[in-house]
Amino acid sequence: LSLHDALPICFPVTIQGVRGKAFTLDGEDDGYVFPDLDSLKLDSFSIGAWFYWKGQTGRVNQILFRGGYDGGNDPFIMVINPGDDRLMVKINHDSGKDSLLMSPDILQSNRWNFAMATLDSSSRKFRLYLKGFWYHLQRFDSCA
């Protein structure tokens, strides 16, 4: 294992994906955990995921999560919002301010989706890419 390899938690299952292998997660507690390393505390980054949503409504369907070990500050999370089935991406900045992006439309179930969030600290832009389009752009004051 390298320094940035994730470790499986709560028994995610490997299945055949569109191209190669994929993971099936239950949306509640299955997943992969990356260590909370200083090298992963980035001011600018892009992170994306292919996911197949089966339409489990009324609960948080976690896609990506980078938690911290600092008493509840979760630096990055990408989920399907349980209230309205829209994609939500949230970043908690060290300043205590949050950047939040929501897709304008509900996600269609039983299909593959690709989503990407990009944070650029030099231009102070936070963007959401979904369904082949850049949906939202949010400006923020500072990451620090």
C-alpha positions, 0 to 999 in steps of 0.5 A, a space after each residue: 500500500 502506498 501512503 494515499 491508498 484507501 482502506 475498505 470499511 464495512 464490506 464494500 463489494 467489487 463488481 463489474 463496472 462499465 469499464 473494469 471493476 467498480 465498487 458497490 456501496 450501501 450508501 450508509 456505511 460502506 466505503 473507503 477511508 483515506 488517511 487524514 494526511 497533510 498532503 491531502 489538505 489542498 487549497 485547490 483540487 478537482 475530485 470526481 466520481 462515477 456512480 450508479 444511483 439506485 434511487 434510495 431516497 430519504 437517506 444520505 447516499 454518500 459518494 465521496 467523503 474526506 473527513 478530518 480527525 478534528 472533532 467534526 470538521 468534515 473537509 469535503 463531502 459529496 452526497 445525494 441529499 436525502 431531502 430532494 435527491 439532488 447532488 450536494 457538494 460541501 467543503 468546510 474551510 479552515 476559516 469555519 466558512 462552508 462552500 456548498 453547491 447543489 445540482 439544480 435538478 434531481 438525479 435520475 435513478 438507475 443510471 450511471 452519473 459522473 460528477 466532479 467538484 473543482 476548487 480553485 483558491 487562486 480564482 476563489 471559484 468552486 464549481 460543480 460538473 454534472 451530466 456533462 455541464 458545469 452547473 454552479 459556480 460559487 465564489 468564496 472569500 478565502 480557504 484559510 
